[in-house]
Amino acid sequence: MAKVFCIANQKGGVGKTTTTVNLAAGLAQLGQRVLVVDLDPQGNATMGSGIDKRAMTLSVYDVLLESATVAEAHQRSERGGYDVLGANRELAGAEVELVALEHRHERLRRALAVAAQQTAGDYDFVLIDCPPSLSLLTLNGLCSANGVIVPMQCEYFALEGLSDLVNTIKQVHANLNRDLQIIGLLRVMFDPRITLQQQVSEQLKSHFGDKLFGTVIPRNVRLAEAPSYGQPGVVFDPASKGATAYVEFASELVRRVGALMPTGR
């Protein structure tokens, strides 16, 4: 059974998409079978995986409206080594269309369950890239997931946004998805030369304890450049500090969730 994780934060520009595609590529390098679900209408995770969002005939939009299955709509990121259920501008309209539909908050969960039955558990990990707001799309992601990975910068306003996200996760856990929990917080775009970032990092350690991942993702130019080449940074420049940090994070995540490392695949 796949481990399904949302990469979420209600604050924009905190590295959700960068984390999603690089974690996916890092897990793939470790031999894990990964599906990335792009729930952001901007389609950045799709493009960052080397898939042209403008050329897609089927996307996550069709899956949410139940006019296509995951198996029909997903594509392969040849560079990243994982599958992608992509998104494009059409997804923005799904918000309005889903409101009038039954089970509107669990459309993705049902689609992933069908996919698991059809493929006999074809994936080890499903990573859902959520938009930076508590929308019906984000709610579909949270209702589908076993847990949430929260990428965040070590800055003051990030702490305020984190408390809002924690409250949202608690509400979804209580009312819609009893499996949902915070898997861990990931410090991203970290610059140890900045005193405030060090102070916020220490606050996170004291408050969240073992919920804080040990891996820290440094601020790295090569990670920022990679999307323009349609590649995760892990593939674009494997020797860069950012890439090696994401591979290390993938290893830490596998250990944390107790996933068995595959042999002989």
Secondary structure, 3 states (H helix, E strand, C coil): CCEEEEECCCCCCCCHHHHHHHHHHHHHHCCCCEEEEECCCCCHHHHHCCCCHHHCCCCHHHHHCCCCCHHHHCEEECCCCEEEECCCCCHHHHHHHHHCCCCHHHHHHHHHHHHHHHHCCCCCEEEEECCCCCCHHHHHHHHHCCEEEEEECCCHHHHHHHHHHHHHHHHHHHHCCCCCCEEEEEEEEECCCCHHHHHHHHHHHHHHHHHEEEEEEECCHHHHHHHHHCCCHHHHCCCCHHHHHHHHHHHHHHHHHCCCCCCCC
